[in-house]
Amino acid sequence: MKTALGVLNEVFGYPAFRGQQAEIIAEVVAGRDALALMPTGGGKSLCYQIPALLRPGVGIVVSPLIALMHDQVAALTELGIRSAYLNSSLSGNEAARVENGMLTGGYDIIYVAPERLMTARFLALLDRLGREAKLALFAIDEAHCVSQWGHDFRPEYIQLSVLAERYPEIPRIALTATADSETRAEIIDKLSLHAARQFVASFDRPNIRYRIVDKDNARQQLLAFIRAGHLGEAGIVYCLSRKKVEETAAFLNQHGVNALPYHAGMDASMRRQHQDRFLREDGIVMTATIAFGMGIDKPDVRFVAHLDLPKSIEGYYQETGRAGRDGDPAEAWMAYGLGDVVQQRHMIDAGEAELTYKRLAHARLDTLLALCESATCRRQRLLAHFGEASAPCGNCDLCLNPPQTWDGSLAAQKALSCVFRTGQRFGAGQVIAVLLGSDSERVRQWGHQNLSTYGIGRELSEKEWRAVFRQLVAMDYLEIDHGGHGALKLTAAARPVLKGEVTVSLRRSVEVKRAAKEVRRGGATQGLDVAGHALFDALRVWRSETAKAHEVPAYVIFHDATLAAIAAARPQDVAALSGIPGMGAKKLEHYGAAVLAVCRA
C-alpha cells in the first residue's frame, strides 16, 4: 500500500516533508476538508498532488491562472504524473479528449479554470465521476481570490461553494499564501469550509532581504540596485501604470539590463510570449503591473522591486514573495515617496467601490505606510500584521543599518504650522518651498513670502523635509485631502503637537552602500569547490538545452538546488544519483544517463 512519504520519495525525489505538509496531506487523504495558509515557496502544491495520487479517482485543481496551467502540467508530466488542463485555450476536440480521459481513469490530476468548472457541461461531468466514485478531491488554489475586499478578487470564485453542496463527500482543500484574519474568515464563509481544519504556517520568508529607500529619481535608483548585485539575474519590477511599465523596460534595456514589459493593455500573444521568455530564459527582468505574477512558479527570481507603492501590505507581501522561491537569498526593494501615498489615496477615493471597502483600503494602505516609515525591523512589523510575533530578523535594511532617530518635535511644529498658515490647500512641495524661504514664482503668486512660517525651516534640506512630511502623514498628524488635489490637512492629533504636549521622534534615513556579495551568501552553490562550480555550470547548460527541446522552463527539468547537490556529490552511477534530492524515479529514468554523462565528462 502506498504511503504519502513513499510517494514523496519515489515520485518527487525528496526525503522528508517540510513544516505541516504531512499533517495537511493526512487530513485530505482521510477525506476531510482543509484550509492551508503557507508562504510562497512553502510547498503548497504537494498538499493536494500527493493526496490526489493516494485517493481513488482524479483530483480536480481549480486555478485562476490559465497562462500557467501548461507549465504546471508539464512539470507533473516530467514526474510521471498523468495530468492535463481544461481551459479556453483548448479546441473543442482537445477538451473532449481530456474529458473522455477523466471518465476512463486516464488522469491523476486535472487543472481547471473556475469559469470552466461552473459550466453545465463540466458540472455534469463531475456528477458522473461522483456517482462512479472517481473523484479524489477538489483543490482550490489561490483561495484568497474569493475575497471581495482583496486585490485579486475573482467573482467566479464565490460560485465555488457549489462544490460543497453537490459533492459533500469529496474532500476540499483551499490554499493561499496571502490571507490576513479577515480574508481567512471570508474564505471559510464563501467556500463553506466551516468544518475544515486550518493550517497556518509561518509567513516568514527568512531568505528575503527587505529594503525600502526614499524615492529620488527612482529609475536611476533601480538601476544602481540591480548593478550592485543582480546583473544577469531574474527579477520583477512592479509599476503602477502601463506607461511606466513600458518606459521602465526601455530604460533598463538602454542601460544593459535585459528587460521585458508586461501589462493588461498589451496584445495577449505578446504577453504570453514575454511571460514564456521570463519563465524559460535566464536573467530576464520583467517590468509589470500587478497583472503579472500570481502563481508564478519560477524559483530563481532573485529580486522583486517596486517603483510605486503597492495597494496594501497584503499586496506587498504577495508580490515580494515571488522572489527566492528556491530558498536562496533574494531581495525585496522599494523606492517610496509621499507622492505615492497621494496617488494611492486618490485612486481609492476616486474609485466606485462602496464606502466600507474604501475605509478598509485606506486602513490597509496605512499599515503599509507604517511599514515604510518604520524605524525598527521591517520583517517584525510585516509578520505582526499577519498575527505572528517575531524577533528582529537581522536581514532587513533597518536591522543591518539601524536608522538614527531624532527629536523632531520642533520640526513637526514648524511643518504643521506651515500647513495651517498656507490654508491647508497645498501639497508638500509648496509647503516645503515656504519653509525653505524659496523665491519661486508659485510662492510669490500666493503671497506666501509674507507668512510668519516663511523661511523658518532652512535648517533642513528639501529631502529632509520630505522625509518629515511622510512621517507626519504615517503618524496621522497630517492627512491628504483628495478633493483638494492632494492638499495636506491637519488631523485632530496635530493639536497636542502644536501645543508642545507631545514629543515627536522621527527617523533619519542613512544611505549605506553595500557590496554585491553581501546578498549572495547562502545560495545553492555555497560550499562548492572550483570543480563543483564548473560541473554546476555544465549541468545548467545541459538543463537549458533539454528544457528548450521539451519546450518547458528549465526549472521543470531540475531546480538549481538539485543541480547543486549533483555538483557537490559528483555521482558516477545510477545508485548514487538516485539519492539526490529532487531526483524522482521518472526523472532518473528519463535523465539519469545524460546527467551521469555530464558528471563523467
Backbone torsions as a table, in degrees:
resi	resn	phi	psi	omega
1	MET	NA	131.2	-178.7
2	LYS	-71.0	145.9	175.2
3	THR	-118.9	162.5	179.3
4	ALA	-60.7	-43.8	-179.8
5	LEU	-66.0	-37.6	178.0
6	GLY	-62.2	-42.0	177.7
7	VAL	-65.4	-41.3	178.6
8	LEU	-58.6	-44.6	-178.9
9	ASN	-68.4	-51.5	-170.4
10	GLU	-77.2	-45.9	-173.6
11	VAL	-84.3	-47.3	-174.2
12	PHE	-95.0	-17.5	174.5
13	GLY	78.4	21.9	179.2
14	TYR	-110.8	143.0	-173.6
15	PRO	-78.0	-27.1	-173.7
16	ALA	-153.5	155.5	176.0
17	PHE	-76.3	159.7	176.8
18	ARG	-111.9	144.9	173.5
19	GLY	52.6	-125.7	-175.3
20	GLN	-96.9	11.2	-176.6
21	GLN	-54.4	-47.4	-176.1
22	ALA	-61.4	-41.6	-179.9
23	GLU	-66.5	-42.7	-179.5
24	ILE	-63.5	-46.1	-179.7
25	ILE	-60.6	-43.9	-179.8
26	ALA	-61.3	-38.8	-179.9
27	GLU	-62.5	-45.8	-177.4
28	VAL	-73.0	-40.9	178.4
29	VAL	-59.2	-34.1	179.8
30	ALA	-76.4	-3.3	175.9
31	GLY	92.3	16.3	-178.9
32	ARG	-107.0	155.7	-179.6
33	ASP	-77.3	155.3	179.8
34	ALA	-149.4	150.3	170.8
35	LEU	-121.5	119.0	-176.0
36	ALA	-115.9	118.2	174.2
37	LEU	-108.0	108.9	-176.8
38	MET	-135.6	143.6	-178.6
39	PRO	-66.0	156.5	175.4
40	THR	-54.4	132.9	-177.2
41	GLY	86.2	2.8	-177.3
42	GLY	-85.9	-0.6	176.8
43	GLY	88.9	36.9	-179.0
44	LYS	-64.1	-39.4	-172.7
45	SER	-60.9	-34.2	178.3
46	LEU	-61.4	-26.6	-175.8
47	CYS	-69.1	-18.3	172.0
48	TYR	-114.7	-25.1	-178.9
49	GLN	-67.0	-45.8	-178.7
50	ILE	-67.3	-46.0	175.0
51	PRO	-58.4	-35.6	178.5
52	ALA	-63.2	-32.1	178.8
53	LEU	-79.8	-25.4	-176.7
54	LEU	-90.9	-27.8	-178.8
55	ARG	-92.9	148.8	178.8
56	PRO	-67.6	142.2	177.8
57	GLY	100.0	-168.8	-175.9
58	VAL	-106.1	139.4	175.8
59	GLY	-88.2	129.5	-179.8
60	ILE	-102.1	118.6	-179.0
61	VAL	-109.0	116.3	178.6
62	VAL	-89.3	121.5	-178.5
63	SER	-136.1	138.6	179.5
64	PRO	-84.6	4.1	-166.8
65	LEU	-110.6	78.4	-177.4
66	ILE	-56.6	-41.8	-175.1
67	ALA	-64.2	-23.2	-175.6
68	LEU	-103.2	-8.1	-179.4
69	MET	-59.5	-36.0	-179.0
70	HIS	-57.2	-47.5	-178.2
71	ASP	-70.0	-34.6	178.2
72	GLN	-65.0	-42.6	178.6
73	VAL	-68.1	-38.5	178.0
74	ALA	-60.7	-40.9	179.5
75	ALA	-64.3	-41.1	178.8
76	LEU	-67.9	-38.9	178.8
77	THR	-61.3	-39.6	177.2
78	GLU	-60.2	-28.3	-179.5
79	LEU	-87.9	-1.7	-179.4
80	GLY	85.1	14.6	179.1
81	ILE	-92.5	125.8	-177.3
82	ARG	-74.9	110.3	-173.9
83	SER	-144.2	161.6	178.2
84	ALA	-160.6	173.3	176.2
85	TYR	-129.7	155.6	176.5
86	LEU	-128.3	110.2	176.8
87	ASN	-155.1	-176.8	-173.3
88	SER	-69.4	-6.7	179.4
89	SER	-79.3	-12.9	-178.6
90	LEU	-88.6	148.2	172.3
91	SER	-75.5	168.9	179.2
92	GLY	-59.8	-42.4	179.8
93	ASN	-66.3	-39.8	179.2
94	GLU	-64.9	-43.5	178.7
95	ALA	-63.3	-40.8	179.9
96	ALA	-62.2	-38.7	178.3
97	ARG	-63.1	-42.1	179.2
98	VAL	-65.0	-44.6	-179.9
99	GLU	-61.6	-40.1	177.4
100	ASN	-62.0	-42.7	179.3
101	GLY	-63.2	-33.2	177.1
102	MET	-64.7	-41.4	-178.5
103	LEU	-70.1	-30.0	-176.5
104	THR	-96.6	9.9	177.1
105	GLY	77.3	25.7	-176.0
106	GLY	-84.9	-5.5	-176.7
107	TYR	-132.3	148.7	173.5
108	ASP	-94.5	-36.5	-176.0
109	ILE	-139.7	135.1	175.4
110	ILE	-124.8	127.6	173.3
111	TYR	-93.8	135.4	-178.6
112	VAL	-140.6	139.6	175.7
113	ALA	-73.4	146.6	-176.2
114	PRO	-60.1	-36.6	-180.0
115	GLU	-68.6	-30.2	175.8
116	ARG	-71.7	-41.4	-179.1
117	LEU	-59.2	-36.0	-174.5
118	MET	-80.7	-0.6	178.2
119	THR	-72.5	150.5	179.6
120	ALA	-59.0	-37.5	-178.9
121	ARG	-62.2	-46.3	-176.0
122	PHE	-72.9	-37.6	178.4
123	LEU	-64.0	-36.1	176.3
124	ALA	-64.4	-38.3	176.9
125	LEU	-63.3	-44.1	178.0
126	LEU	-63.8	-39.5	177.8
127	ASP	-57.5	-44.5	-178.9
128	ARG	-66.0	-44.3	178.1
129	LEU	-60.7	-38.9	178.7
130	GLY	-63.6	-44.4	179.4
131	ARG	-62.0	-33.7	-177.7
132	GLU	-93.1	12.0	178.7
133	ALA	56.4	43.9	-178.5
134	LYS	-115.2	17.8	176.7
135	LEU	-107.4	118.2	-178.5
136	ALA	-82.9	-46.8	-176.0
137	LEU	-171.3	167.0	168.7
138	PHE	-118.0	126.9	174.2
139	ALA	-113.4	125.8	179.2
140	ILE	-107.6	98.6	-177.0
141	ASP	-82.3	156.1	-178.2
142	GLU	52.3	48.8	-172.4
143	ALA	-63.2	-19.6	178.4
144	HIS	-64.2	-12.5	178.0
145	CYS	-64.3	-11.9	178.6
146	VAL	-77.8	-16.1	-175.1
147	SER	-77.5	118.2	179.2
148	GLN	-69.8	-16.5	-179.5
149	TRP	-96.0	-2.7	-174.2
150	GLY	-89.6	171.5	-177.1
151	HIS	-85.5	-7.1	-179.4
152	ASP	-121.5	28.8	-175.2
153	PHE	-58.2	131.2	174.5
154	ARG	-123.3	112.6	-176.1
155	PRO	-53.6	-37.1	-177.0
156	GLU	-65.8	-18.9	179.9
157	TYR	-66.3	-31.4	-179.4
158	ILE	-62.7	-30.9	-178.9
159	GLN	-71.4	-11.5	-176.1
160	LEU	-69.5	-6.3	174.1
161	SER	-62.8	-16.6	178.5
162	VAL	-60.5	-26.5	-179.3
163	LEU	-64.0	-39.2	179.0
164	ALA	-68.9	-34.6	-177.5
165	GLU	-74.3	-43.4	-173.7
166	ARG	-86.6	-28.4	-175.0
167	TYR	-131.7	62.6	-174.8
168	PRO	-63.7	-20.2	-177.8
169	GLU	-87.8	-9.7	-176.7
170	ILE	-93.9	125.7	-177.9
171	PRO	-66.5	144.8	177.3
172	ARG	-122.6	140.8	174.5
173	ILE	-127.9	124.0	176.4
174	ALA	-103.2	135.5	-175.1
175	LEU	-131.5	141.0	175.0
176	THR	-158.4	156.2	176.2
177	ALA	-103.8	-5.8	-173.0
178	THR	-138.5	104.3	175.5
179	ALA	-162.1	114.2	171.7
180	ASP	-78.7	-177.3	-173.2
181	SER	-62.6	-36.2	179.9
182	GLU	-67.1	-43.5	179.9
183	THR	-66.2	-39.1	178.6
184	ARG	-59.6	-43.6	179.5
185	ALA	-63.5	-37.6	178.0
186	GLU	-64.5	-42.7	179.3
187	ILE	-58.9	-47.0	-178.1
188	ILE	-62.7	-42.7	-177.1
189	ASP	-71.0	-51.5	-173.8
190	LYS	-69.8	-29.9	-178.3
191	LEU	-100.0	7.4	179.2
192	SER	54.4	53.0	180.0
193	LEU	-110.6	34.2	-174.6
194	HIS	-62.6	-28.8	-179.4
195	ALA	-94.0	-0.5	-176.3
196	ALA	-71.6	141.2	172.9
197	ARG	-76.5	134.7	-178.1
198	GLN	-98.3	132.7	176.7
199	PHE	-120.1	113.2	-178.2
200	VAL	-116.7	105.6	178.9
201	ALA	-81.5	168.5	175.3
202	SER	-61.6	139.4	177.0
203	PHE	-83.8	-2.4	-174.5
204	ASP	-71.0	135.0	170.7
205	ARG	-117.6	82.3	-170.6
206	PRO	-63.0	-19.6	-179.3
207	ASN	-80.4	-10.1	-179.4
208	ILE	-92.7	127.7	174.8
209	ARG	-96.6	121.4	-179.6
210	TYR	-91.8	133.8	-179.0
211	ARG	-146.1	125.9	178.8
212	ILE	-125.9	127.9	-176.4
213	VAL	-120.2	153.7	176.0
214	ASP	-67.1	130.4	-176.7
215	LYS	-71.0	123.6	179.6
216	ASP	-154.8	88.3	-170.8
217	ASN	65.0	70.6	-169.1
218	ALA	-58.0	-39.0	-177.9
219	ARG	-66.4	-40.8	176.5
220	GLN	-65.1	-38.0	176.8
221	GLN	-63.9	-41.6	177.8
222	LEU	-61.6	-46.0	-179.5
223	LEU	-60.5	-43.2	179.0
224	ALA	-63.4	-40.0	178.4
225	PHE	-61.8	-45.9	-179.6
226	ILE	-65.1	-44.0	-179.1
227	ARG	-65.9	-26.1	-176.7
228	ALA	-78.1	-5.9	179.0
229	GLY	-178.9	-0.4	-173.2
230	HIS	-131.7	17.5	176.7
231	LEU	-61.3	134.4	178.3
232	GLY	78.3	7.7	-179.3
233	GLU	-110.5	157.4	178.3
234	ALA	-74.9	138.1	178.1
235	GLY	-155.1	166.9	176.5
236	ILE	-126.7	132.2	176.5
237	VAL	-117.4	117.9	-178.8
238	TYR	-96.1	132.8	176.1
239	CYS	-127.9	156.7	-175.2
240	LEU	-80.0	-34.2	-174.8
241	SER	-115.0	156.4	178.4
242	ARG	-63.9	-40.4	-179.9
243	LYS	-61.0	-43.3	-179.0
244	LYS	-66.7	-34.8	175.6
245	VAL	-58.6	-50.6	-178.3
246	GLU	-62.3	-45.9	-177.6
247	GLU	-65.9	-38.0	-179.8
248	THR	-68.7	-40.9	177.1
249	ALA	-61.3	-44.1	179.3
250	ALA	-63.1	-42.1	179.5
251	PHE	-61.3	-46.6	-179.1
252	LEU	-63.8	-42.0	178.7
253	ASN	-62.6	-38.8	178.1
254	GLN	-62.1	-24.8	-177.1
255	HIS	-109.6	25.5	169.9
256	GLY	84.8	12.6	177.5
257	VAL	-105.9	126.6	-176.9
258	ASN	-76.0	95.2	-173.6
259	ALA	-120.5	147.6	177.7
260	LEU	-129.2	142.0	176.4
261	PRO	-87.6	156.8	176.8
262	TYR	-154.2	119.5	174.2
263	HIS	-159.3	166.2	-172.3
264	ALA	-67.4	-16.7	-179.8
265	GLY	-81.9	-7.7	-179.8
266	MET	-80.5	158.7	173.1
267	ASP	-58.7	137.5	-175.1
268	ALA	-57.4	-39.7	-179.0
269	SER	-67.8	-35.7	177.6
270	MET	-68.4	-40.2	176.4
271	ARG	-59.2	-45.7	-179.7
272	ARG	-62.8	-41.4	179.9
273	GLN	-63.1	-43.8	179.5
274	HIS	-66.7	-40.4	178.0
275	GLN	-63.2	-43.2	178.7
276	ASP	-60.9	-42.1	179.3
277	ARG	-63.9	-41.9	179.1
278	PHE	-61.2	-43.6	-177.8
279	LEU	-72.1	-32.9	-168.0
280	ARG	-105.8	-14.3	178.5
281	GLU	-109.4	156.0	178.1
282	ASP	-87.1	145.2	169.0
283	GLY	76.8	18.0	177.4
284	ILE	-86.4	135.3	173.2
285	VAL	-104.6	122.5	178.8
286	MET	-98.2	119.7	172.5
287	THR	-96.7	128.3	-166.9
288	ALA	-154.5	159.5	163.9
289	THR	-84.6	177.4	-179.1
290	ILE	-70.4	1.2	171.9
291	ALA	-62.0	-19.4	-178.9
292	PHE	-107.2	132.9	167.5
293	GLY	137.6	-44.3	-173.3
294	MET	-59.1	126.3	178.8
295	GLY	83.0	3.8	178.2
296	ILE	-61.4	121.8	-175.2
297	ASP	-96.5	1.0	-176.9
298	LYS	-61.2	118.0	-172.3
299	PRO	-80.6	-21.8	-169.8
300	ASP	-104.9	32.0	172.1
301	VAL	-72.0	115.6	-172.3
302	ARG	-90.6	-15.1	175.7
303	PHE	-155.3	150.3	168.4
304	VAL	-125.2	126.1	-178.3
305	ALA	-119.5	144.1	175.1
306	HIS	-117.3	122.5	173.2
307	LEU	-92.9	-9.1	175.5
308	ASP	-136.4	154.3	-179.4
309	LEU	-67.0	131.2	174.4
310	PRO	-65.7	173.6	-176.0
311	LYS	-79.4	-23.4	-175.7
312	SER	-160.7	169.6	178.3
313	ILE	-70.4	-28.8	175.3
314	GLU	-66.4	-43.3	177.5
315	GLY	-62.3	-42.6	178.5
316	TYR	-60.9	-45.7	-178.6
317	TYR	-62.9	-45.4	-177.7
318	GLN	-66.7	-42.6	-177.8
319	GLU	-68.2	-44.6	178.4
320	THR	-67.8	-25.6	-179.5
321	GLY	-68.3	-7.1	176.8
322	ARG	-79.3	-5.5	175.5
323	ALA	-90.5	143.9	170.0
324	GLY	63.3	35.9	178.4
325	ARG	-63.5	-20.8	179.5
326	ASP	-81.2	-1.1	179.5
327	GLY	87.8	-8.4	178.2
328	ASP	-79.1	161.4	-177.9
329	PRO	-56.0	138.8	179.1
330	ALA	-148.0	167.3	-178.4
331	GLU	-128.7	143.4	170.6
332	ALA	-114.9	112.9	-173.1
333	TRP	-120.9	139.1	178.8
334	MET	-143.5	136.9	171.2
335	ALA	-102.3	128.4	-169.5
336	TYR	-139.3	136.9	178.4
337	GLY	-141.7	170.4	-177.9
338	LEU	-61.1	-32.4	178.1
339	GLY	-58.2	-32.2	178.1
340	ASP	-63.8	-40.8	-179.4
341	VAL	-65.3	-44.8	178.1
342	VAL	-57.3	-46.6	-177.7
343	GLN	-63.3	-46.1	-178.4
344	GLN	-66.1	-42.2	179.8
345	ARG	-64.4	-38.0	177.9
346	HIS	-63.8	-41.7	-179.9
347	MET	-63.3	-38.3	178.4
348	ILE	-65.5	-49.8	-174.9
349	ASP	-70.4	-30.3	-178.6
350	ALA	-82.1	-12.4	-178.8
351	GLY	-69.8	170.0	-176.9
352	GLU	-98.2	7.2	-178.2
353	ALA	-68.4	160.5	179.8
354	GLU	-72.1	164.2	-173.1
355	LEU	-59.5	-38.5	-179.4
356	THR	-59.5	-43.9	179.2
357	TYR	-64.6	-42.5	-178.9
358	LYS	-61.8	-41.0	178.2
359	ARG	-62.8	-43.1	178.8
360	LEU	-65.0	-40.4	178.9
361	ALA	-62.9	-40.8	177.6
362	HIS	-64.1	-42.0	-179.3
363	ALA	-63.8	-40.2	-179.9
364	ARG	-69.7	-36.4	175.9
365	LEU	-65.5	-38.9	177.8
366	ASP	-60.3	-38.6	179.5
367	THR	-65.2	-40.2	177.4
368	LEU	-67.4	-39.0	178.7
369	LEU	-61.2	-40.3	177.8
370	ALA	-63.7	-35.9	176.0
371	LEU	-63.9	-43.3	-179.0
372	CYS	-64.2	-36.6	-175.2
373	GLU	-97.2	7.9	-178.7
374	SER	-62.5	147.6	174.1
375	ALA	-104.2	-3.2	-179.7
376	THR	-123.6	174.3	-171.1
377	CYS	-38.0	121.9	178.5
378	ARG	-62.2	-46.8	-175.4
379	ARG	-62.1	-40.4	179.7
380	GLN	-58.8	-44.7	-179.6
381	ARG	-70.0	-39.1	-180.0
382	LEU	-63.6	-46.8	-179.2
383	LEU	-68.0	-34.9	179.3
384	ALA	-60.2	-33.5	178.9
385	HIS	-61.8	-32.0	178.8
386	PHE	-93.9	15.6	175.5
387	GLY	78.2	23.3	-175.5
388	GLU	-117.6	119.9	178.7
389	ALA	-81.5	144.1	-179.5
390	SER	-156.1	163.5	175.6
391	ALA	-91.2	164.5	174.6
392	PRO	-52.6	137.7	-167.8
393	CYS	-83.2	-27.2	-176.4
394	GLY	74.5	6.3	-177.3
395	ASN	-138.8	36.6	169.5
396	CYS	-128.9	169.1	-176.1
397	ASP	-59.6	-36.2	-175.9
398	LEU	-76.9	-28.7	175.1
399	CYS	-75.5	-41.2	-176.7
400	LEU	-73.9	-34.8	-179.5
401	ASN	-136.5	77.3	-175.5
402	PRO	-56.1	130.1	-179.4
403	PRO	-73.7	153.8	174.0
404	GLN	-77.9	146.4	171.6
405	THR	-114.4	152.2	-178.4
406	TRP	-144.0	156.7	178.9
407	ASP	-74.4	100.8	-177.3
408	GLY	-98.0	20.4	-176.3
409	SER	-58.5	-47.1	-178.4
410	LEU	-66.5	-42.5	177.9
411	ALA	-61.1	-40.7	178.5
412	ALA	-62.7	-42.1	178.6
413	GLN	-62.1	-43.2	178.7
414	LYS	-62.6	-44.3	-178.9
415	ALA	-63.3	-47.6	-178.3
416	LEU	-66.0	-39.8	178.1
417	SER	-62.5	-41.1	-178.6
418	CYS	-68.5	-37.2	174.7
419	VAL	-59.9	-43.2	-179.1
420	PHE	-67.1	-46.2	-176.6
421	ARG	-65.1	-29.7	178.6
422	THR	-85.7	7.4	172.6
423	GLY	87.7	11.1	-179.9
424	GLN	53.0	40.9	-176.3
425	ARG	-122.3	2.6	-171.9
426	PHE	-128.7	158.2	175.3
427	GLY	-81.2	-179.8	-175.0
428	ALA	-61.4	-35.1	-176.6
429	GLY	-58.6	-46.8	-179.6
430	GLN	-68.8	-42.1	-179.3
431	VAL	-62.9	-41.2	178.7
432	ILE	-65.7	-39.4	177.6
433	ALA	-58.9	-39.1	178.1
434	VAL	-67.6	-45.0	179.8
435	LEU	-60.0	-36.2	-178.0
436	LEU	-83.8	-4.8	-179.3
437	GLY	71.6	37.7	-178.3
438	SER	-67.9	145.8	177.7
439	ASP	-100.9	29.4	-175.7
440	SER	-69.9	159.0	-179.5
441	GLU	-62.2	-38.0	-178.6
442	ARG	-66.5	-37.4	177.3
443	VAL	-63.7	-44.5	-179.0
444	ARG	-68.4	-36.6	-178.9
445	GLN	-56.4	-39.0	-177.7
446	TRP	-95.3	1.8	179.6
447	GLY	69.3	22.2	-176.1
448	HIS	-73.3	-11.6	176.7
449	GLN	-70.2	-12.3	-178.9
450	ASN	-95.9	-1.9	-179.0
451	LEU	-75.4	154.9	179.0
452	SER	-68.3	-20.7	-179.4
453	THR	-91.1	0.2	-179.0
454	TYR	-66.8	119.8	175.8
455	GLY	78.9	8.7	-177.0
456	ILE	-83.1	-0.9	-176.3
457	GLY	-117.4	27.9	-175.3
458	ARG	-70.7	-10.4	-179.1
459	GLU	-73.0	-15.9	177.9
460	LEU	-114.6	152.4	176.7
461	SER	-81.6	169.9	177.1
462	GLU	-59.5	-42.9	179.6
463	LYS	-61.3	-40.5	179.8
464	GLU	-67.9	-38.5	177.4
465	TRP	-65.7	-36.6	178.3
466	ARG	-62.5	-39.4	176.9
467	ALA	-63.6	-39.0	178.2
468	VAL	-61.5	-49.1	-178.0
469	PHE	-64.3	-39.4	176.5
470	ARG	-58.5	-44.2	-177.5
471	GLN	-70.3	-34.0	177.2
472	LEU	-66.8	-34.7	174.4
473	VAL	-67.7	-44.7	-179.8
474	ALA	-62.8	-33.4	180.0
475	MET	-83.5	-0.7	178.0
476	ASP	69.3	26.8	171.3
477	TYR	-87.7	-22.4	175.8
478	LEU	-128.9	148.5	173.6
479	GLU	-128.6	163.0	-177.1
480	ILE	-105.0	123.2	-179.3
481	ASP	-96.0	106.8	-177.2
482	HIS	-77.1	-21.2	173.5
483	GLY	-66.3	-22.8	178.8
484	GLY	-104.1	30.9	175.9
485	HIS	56.8	46.2	176.0
486	GLY	83.0	18.4	179.5
487	ALA	-67.0	145.1	176.4
488	LEU	-85.4	137.4	179.1
489	LYS	-132.3	147.5	178.1
490	LEU	-75.2	142.5	172.8
491	THR	-97.8	173.3	178.2
492	ALA	-61.4	-28.9	-178.4
493	ALA	-70.5	-14.0	-177.7
494	ALA	-74.5	-26.4	-175.1
495	ARG	-57.0	-49.3	179.5
496	PRO	-61.6	-30.1	178.0
497	VAL	-67.4	-47.2	-179.6
498	LEU	-62.6	-31.4	-179.3
499	LYS	-85.3	-1.0	178.9
500	GLY	76.2	19.7	-177.8
501	GLU	-91.1	-8.5	-177.2
502	VAL	-129.0	136.9	173.8
503	THR	-90.9	128.6	-179.1
504	VAL	-107.4	112.8	177.9
505	SER	-95.1	124.4	-177.5
506	LEU	-114.9	157.0	-179.4
507	ARG	-96.7	135.7	175.3
508	ARG	-108.2	115.4	-177.7
509	SER	-72.2	141.7	177.0
510	VAL	-125.6	115.9	177.8
511	GLU	-75.6	124.7	-178.6
512	VAL	-120.9	125.8	175.5
513	LYS	-79.0	133.0	177.3
514	ARG	-128.1	148.8	-178.3
515	ALA	-72.3	149.9	179.8
516	ALA	-59.3	-37.6	-174.9
517	LYS	-65.4	-17.5	-179.5
518	GLU	-61.8	-30.1	-178.5
519	VAL	-88.3	-15.5	-168.7
520	ARG	-88.3	-6.1	-174.7
521	ARG	-65.7	145.4	172.2
522	GLY	81.8	16.6	-178.9
523	GLY	-74.0	176.6	-177.6
524	ALA	-59.7	-30.9	-175.8
525	THR	-93.8	5.8	179.2
526	GLN	-60.3	133.5	177.8
527	GLY	93.9	-9.3	177.4
528	LEU	-74.0	140.2	175.1
529	ASP	-83.5	-175.4	-176.4
530	VAL	-58.4	-45.4	-179.8
531	ALA	-65.3	-36.4	178.8
532	GLY	-65.0	-42.4	177.7
533	HIS	-63.9	-39.5	179.4
534	ALA	-64.2	-41.1	178.9
535	LEU	-67.7	-40.2	177.5
536	PHE	-58.5	-45.5	179.5
537	ASP	-63.6	-39.9	178.9
538	ALA	-65.4	-39.2	178.1
539	LEU	-66.5	-35.1	177.4
540	ARG	-66.5	-38.7	177.2
541	VAL	-63.5	-45.8	178.2
542	TRP	-60.8	-43.8	-179.2
543	ARG	-61.6	-43.1	-179.6
544	SER	-60.8	-45.0	179.6
545	GLU	-64.7	-40.3	-179.7
546	THR	-66.7	-42.5	-179.8
547	ALA	-62.7	-41.5	178.7
548	LYS	-63.3	-40.7	179.2
549	ALA	-64.0	-34.0	-178.7
550	HIS	-90.7	-6.3	-178.0
551	GLU	56.9	47.6	176.3
552	VAL	-135.4	160.7	174.6
553	PRO	-61.8	152.8	-178.0
554	ALA	-58.9	-37.7	-176.7
555	TYR	-67.9	-16.6	175.8
556	VAL	-69.0	-31.5	177.1
557	ILE	-73.0	-61.2	174.5
558	PHE	-152.5	146.3	172.5
559	HIS	-77.7	160.0	177.1
560	ASP	-55.5	-38.1	-177.8
561	ALA	-60.7	-37.6	178.3
562	THR	-68.3	-43.3	178.5
563	LEU	-63.2	-39.3	179.1
564	ALA	-65.2	-38.9	178.3
565	ALA	-65.7	-37.6	176.4
566	ILE	-65.1	-44.2	-179.0
567	ALA	-63.5	-32.8	179.3
568	ALA	-74.7	-40.6	-176.1
569	ALA	-83.5	-28.2	-177.7
570	ARG	47.7	56.8	-177.5
571	PRO	-63.0	145.4	-179.5
572	GLN	-115.6	-2.4	177.9
573	ASP	-147.6	169.2	-175.7
574	VAL	-62.7	-38.9	-178.4
575	ALA	-60.3	-43.5	179.9
576	ALA	-69.1	-38.5	-179.0
577	LEU	-67.5	-33.8	-177.1
578	SER	-65.0	-19.7	-179.4
579	GLY	-87.3	0.4	-179.0
580	ILE	-77.2	129.2	177.2
581	PRO	-57.7	132.8	-178.7
582	GLY	93.1	-1.8	-179.7
583	MET	-100.7	82.3	177.5
584	GLY	-73.8	174.0	-174.7
585	ALA	-60.5	-45.7	-178.0
586	LYS	-67.6	-38.8	179.1
587	LYS	-68.4	-34.9	175.9
588	LEU	-64.3	-41.4	179.6
589	GLU	-65.8	-42.5	-175.9
590	HIS	-76.7	-41.1	-168.5
591	TYR	-119.5	-4.0	-175.5
592	GLY	-53.8	-49.5	-177.2
593	ALA	-62.9	-41.8	-178.9
594	ALA	-66.6	-42.1	179.6
595	VAL	-64.6	-43.7	179.1
596	LEU	-63.1	-35.3	178.0
597	ALA	-63.2	-39.3	177.3
598	VAL	-66.6	-40.7	-179.5
599	CYS	-65.1	-33.2	-176.5
600	ARG	-87.0	-13.1	-175.3
601	ALA	-66.5	NA	NA
